Amino acid sequence: MPAGPQVIPMADGTKSGSWWVPARFAVCLVLLCLYVRYRVEPHIGFPTHPGFPNFYTNTAFLREFVSYPGGLATYVSGFLLQACSWAWGGPLVITAIVGLICWCTDVLIVAMGGSRVRGLAFVPAIVLIPSINAVFGQLALFVTLLAALLGLVFYLGLAAGGEGRRIAVFAAVGALLYYVAGGAFLFFGLLAALFELFTKPRRLPALVCLLSLEAVPYVAATYLFTVSLADAYAEGLPLPGRATMGPVYWVAACYGFLLALTLGLGLWGLAAARKGRPAERKGGRATRRRRDRPLVGSLALLVLGVLAALATFDANAHRVIRVDYFTWREDWEGVLREARGLPPQYYTEVVNQHVNLALYETGRLGDEMFAYPQRPTGLMLDSDLGRTVGEQTAKMGLRTDLWFQLGDLDLRLGLANESEHEAHEALAMHGPHPEVLKRLALVNLAKGQPDAARVFLNALRYSPLHRTRTEAVLRRMATDPYLRDDAFLNRVRSAMLTRDHPFPHNALDQRCLGLLQDHPQNRMAFEYLMAWYLLNRDLAAFARQLPRLKTVGYRTMPCHYQQAVLLYEKETTRASDRAGYSISPDVLQEFADFIQALQATDSDAAALAERFGDTYLFYYVFGITGAMVQP
Amino acid sequence: MRDRWVVLSLAVAAVLALAIAAPVGVRILRWRELGRVLHAPRVKPSRPPRISPDYTGLVIPPNIAPLNFAVLERGSRYCVNLRWMPRPSAGFIDVAGRAEIGIMSDSPAVRFPLRRWRALLREAQLYPSPMLTIDVAVRDDEGKWHRYAPIDLEVAEEPIDPYLVNRIIRPLYNYWTNIEIRQRCLESFEERTVVHNRATANACLNCHSFRQNHTDRMTLGVRSGRVGSATVMVRDGRAEKIGTKFGYTAWHPSGLVAAYSVNEVRQFFHTAGGEVRDVVDLDSGLAYYDLRTQTAKTAPAINAEDRLETYPTWSPDGKWLYFCSAAFPWQNRHKLPPDNYDRCRYDLRRVSYDVASDRWGEAETVPSSAELGKSLLLPRISPDGRFLLFCACDYGCFPIYQPNSDLYMLDLKTGRYSRLDISSPRSESWHSWSSNSCWIAFSSKRRDGLFTRTYLAYVDPSGRVHKPFVVPQEDPTFYDSCLDTYTVPELIAEPVPVRSQRLVNVIASPQEVKVESPVTFGAPPTSGATASDSPWMPGRR
């Protein structure tokens, strides 16, 4: 049975152990840091996904977090994760947090008398790797876990002496921890109780620890804070349905591991005591054994870590995030590069929307859109939430971050009010994320509402990462409130609806027609309208809009339009109004070849995909693009 | 050894003396600087400084919290001196030794110390109709001071009710997360959460209502998938849950009856124009909850088949129920937006009621929408029964989404009404009276057109409403970056008597008073509307 807490961080007390443990620790952390930097790349998800907690420096923002238990941990995570805006910042912070979790685990192992199994201190890092891979929304949970473990380390360090002192220390650390990290206190209390039960045992402090698990959140919810009883217990814990994105079970597994470790070490100590073998002797033997094979254990852990990283890193999901990131940066070639070859299950409506936007912005929508997978809903995301509560809940679950991705396209098209609507939904769902505030400021500026825009910009000014740029904008607004010389705003203004049109939900064609009614030269509305007709294979409607080509100012008719014209004319056996545009000989030849090949292959999509898969002809016949054909 | 003690004692004494003298010295220097600054030449042409919030030319309550403001003039140092003086018309020339507050700062944000502000106002109140004068001087980059024309504020004799209860929420579309009913002490900056939906499974918390500015009777609407639709009712410090949701609620002065609306609210969106959101009541009617029998009832006079009724309010004597009423301008109650929604205009109506016999009279139109060509909404009668304050907007039932919504005052003695000059080109709505009928609180979007803030204004005995001012905050730049809207401002004479935790428990509790709603509508919309039009779904926390 080990005697009392032994806080011996990162040293075995043996000659080789004195350098080996810290060295192993450092190597692991360096590897983790490099992995996060070059593989996970948190900086690409940081600006484009709302899972990262927001952080502002004003007191009004802080006030939101100090009013409930666990709020401060979220606030601190928000602060720490601002580092993710730099390529190395996020990896360093994540590594530091995980490193501290491992160090606390090591302290716990030593305190529980498990010096011979100190290698297990690295297990939390391995367990957390899958969670690091799906970086969104999980990091706040790391901070609460770390807070609980740091609380435990403090307790182990300070709670020497009699039972009264131990209870007093537990009460002080526990109360503070509960306020800072909310439900993580339960974990701290449980570990402290196990420690007290197994190490001495001290039944009274253990009982106090256990009773406090029930009492502290109850008292907090009933008398101190405006929180529900459920939240008083669960805030900050990795439970499903809490305020995180993505599955939380890996963080939950880490909690489980630490609990099992404490329990296991305690039982092991008890068993050792029953057999009459003092733990120190066992520990000494273990040290000798480990000294013999120190590298083997470390390599085993390393292999486990690598396996965890390889097995749980979803490279395609990562590419999807890169698509979002490049869209945010307006790196259109980057968007198309990352989207190319994405497996169908990853080629979501959001990716589809980003690809089409990239094609439009590079002037290739009418020529290349069918070179990528296309769905009729992929031009603009479906904003219909459904009618029943079940439908709404399901869609909301799917769309948790979609509100965040919506809005930019609407604004570019000229649907300023819809963009404003979507940005406000994102504000309600995700809080004042800087990107949401930026969009709201932009929309209000475009709509000629600089006073409202100023509120969003003033709020954004408190973001440490956006202060300088926002202040520059506000300075510009002092002399030019409407920012009349801003190219993007002028583009939006020249496209914006000027009349109220009662559009049904998701009727992109009607939106585009409304936009063209108000601004006939809105090229983007025209291309999206034509793309809509092409995707829905409505060639009659498509042909009716061809005369607009002149108004919008095309020199030549885009390739897909030419193919559609040929199809339409073949189907209806009458000439369409091509508005003076001609069909290129290449397209004519391709059309003839396609018809021939279609007959020759008996309409076999797989056989035609390689040669004609990127044409509208193929899409029109098969309803999918060549990129969607399963080999 | 002894010498060492002497040296040590002297050193301690010197440190103490310095600690005491230094602040005094600093203060003396500051006062000297202040004195010098206040005699600096005035800017030409003489004008008051630009300040935010705009607190110039106000009539303020004698019990208001410090009116902290930010000086918008560019400078490197700011000097502000606040003093009070009797109004010349009151017959006093000057009073020696008046309290003053002098502030010298490098920051343009001016914060008056609460205790000294209160002392100054207390002293000023000893004299009739005192004025507050704020002198502002700004030092430019070259070190030259510029003094502005003073800002004069009139201090009214009548205090404002010391508490204000607001609903605080982000600009609301379909989703919500944080909704808070918050009580603000207007005499200081103290705030208290009455209830926060973080603690109520993210429920929607709507309009709170009090009996004649008192908190012995209070209701609060709750709507949530998890806790259902209900009303929390506070009676004499005890809270209970009523198993039906009251819409806009008005307490009878006796406290025995609460009239409320039942609304089939739908939201839709405009694709162009400043305000995106719009709301219609596809159907609505009034009902009342009788506390004596714990039953909900209605009457034909307040729930006509062919009309929409909403926004009830009682006359202070309890003999009349005023409300808004419109004829259905649409045939199809399932279409969204309904046909002619922009021609739906509400009249102000009233109906007599005898609380003892529970008997209703015939409804009569007070001013009609046809007279003004506008929709008349949100009637609220001053506690002395003299004035009726209401909103008028181009159409519909939701003035907060109508930029053209203005405040109107109806003199119940003469029957005449007029638009209040204090109305801005942006939306005004949700007003309430102070219990002494001398102050109103109302919501306005006048600052930026998007965020609703609460404004206070003095109503003199003739019914003239003086320049409104935004509820002061400790940080004078608070509203510049505040993303919350402050709606439904209700002035109350005493704080809400129930703790927040108690209200949360009541909301979460399965125990409720079962009430059958006496107002029923036709079948819910089956076509045209989608969930996106359904008003206000809970967001994800």
Chai-1 contact restraints between the chains, C-beta under 6 A:
chainA,res_idxA,chainB,res_idxB,connection_type,confidence,min_distance_angstrom,max_distance_angstrom,comment,restraint_id
A,T222,B,Q501,contact,1.0,0.0,6.0,A-B,restraint_1
A,T226,B,T193,contact,1.0,0.0,6.0,A-B,restraint_2
A,T226,B,H196,contact,1.0,0.0,6.0,A-B,restraint_3
A,T226,B,A199,contact,1.0,0.0,6.0,A-B,restraint_4
A,T226,B,S500,contact,1.0,0.0,6.0,A-B,restraint_5
A,V227,B,A199,contact,1.0,0.0,6.0,A-B,restraint_6
A,S228,B,A199,contact,1.0,0.0,6.0,A-B,restraint_7
A,A243,B,R541,contact,1.0,0.0,6.0,A-B,restraint_8
A,D384,B,T530,contact,1.0,0.0,6.0,A-B,restraint_9
A,L385,B,A531,contact,1.0,0.0,6.0,A-B,restraint_10
A,L385,B,S532,contact,1.0,0.0,6.0,A-B,restraint_11
A,G386,B,A531,contact,1.0,0.0,6.0,A-B,restraint_12
A,R387,B,T530,contact,1.0,0.0,6.0,A-B,restraint_13
A,R387,B,A531,contact,1.0,0.0,6.0,A-B,restraint_14
A,Q392,B,A531,contact,1.0,0.0,6.0,A-B,restraint_15
A,T400,B,R540,contact,1.0,0.0,6.0,A-B,restraint_16
A,N417,B,T271,contact,1.0,0.0,6.0,A-B,restraint_17
A,N417,B,V276,contact,1.0,0.0,6.0,A-B,restraint_18
A,E420,B,V276,contact,1.0,0.0,6.0,A-B,restraint_19
A,H421,B,Y173,contact,1.0,0.0,6.0,A-B,restraint_20
A,H421,B,F269,contact,1.0,0.0,6.0,A-B,restraint_21
A,H421,B,V276,contact,1.0,0.0,6.0,A-B,restraint_22
A,H424,B,P171,contact,1.0,0.0,6.0,A-B,restraint_23
A,H424,B,Y173,contact,1.0,0.0,6.0,A-B,restraint_24
A,E425,B,Y173,contact,1.0,0.0,6.0,A-B,restraint_25
A,E425,B,Y175,contact,1.0,0.0,6.0,A-B,restraint_26
A,L427,B,R170,contact,1.0,0.0,6.0,A-B,restraint_27
A,A428,B,R170,contact,1.0,0.0,6.0,A-B,restraint_28
A,A428,B,Y175,contact,1.0,0.0,6.0,A-B,restraint_29
A,A428,B,W176,contact,1.0,0.0,6.0,A-B,restraint_30
A,A428,B,T177,contact,1.0,0.0,6.0,A-B,restraint_31
A,A428,B,G539,contact,1.0,0.0,6.0,A-B,restraint_32
A,M429,B,Y175,contact,1.0,0.0,6.0,A-B,restraint_33
A,M429,B,G539,contact,1.0,0.0,6.0,A-B,restraint_34
A,M429,B,R540,contact,1.0,0.0,6.0,A-B,restraint_35
A,P432,B,L483,contact,1.0,0.0,6.0,A-B,restraint_36
A,Q449,B,G449,contact,1.0,0.0,6.0,A-B,restraint_37
A,D451,B,D448,contact,1.0,0.0,6.0,A-B,restraint_38
A,A452,B,D448,contact,1.0,0.0,6.0,A-B,restraint_39
A,A452,B,G449,contact,1.0,0.0,6.0,A-B,restraint_40
A,A452,B,L450,contact,1.0,0.0,6.0,A-B,restraint_41
A,V455,B,D448,contact,1.0,0.0,6.0,A-B,restraint_42
A,N458,B,D480,contact,1.0,0.0,6.0,A-B,restraint_43
A,N458,B,S481,contact,1.0,0.0,6.0,A-B,restraint_44
A,A459,B,S481,contact,1.0,0.0,6.0,A-B,restraint_45
A,A459,B,L483,contact,1.0,0.0,6.0,A-B,restraint_46
A,L497,B,T271,contact,1.0,0.0,6.0,A-B,restraint_47
A,L497,B,A272,contact,1.0,0.0,6.0,A-B,restraint_48
A,T498,B,A272,contact,1.0,0.0,6.0,A-B,restraint_49
A,R499,B,A272,contact,1.0,0.0,6.0,A-B,restraint_50
A,D500,B,H270,contact,1.0,0.0,6.0,A-B,restraint_51
A,D500,B,T271,contact,1.0,0.0,6.0,A-B,restraint_52
A,D500,B,A272,contact,1.0,0.0,6.0,A-B,restraint_53
A,D500,B,G273,contact,1.0,0.0,6.0,A-B,restraint_54
A,H501,B,T271,contact,1.0,0.0,6.0,A-B,restraint_55
A,F503,B,T271,contact,1.0,0.0,6.0,A-B,restraint_56
A,H505,B,T530,contact,1.0,0.0,6.0,A-B,restraint_57
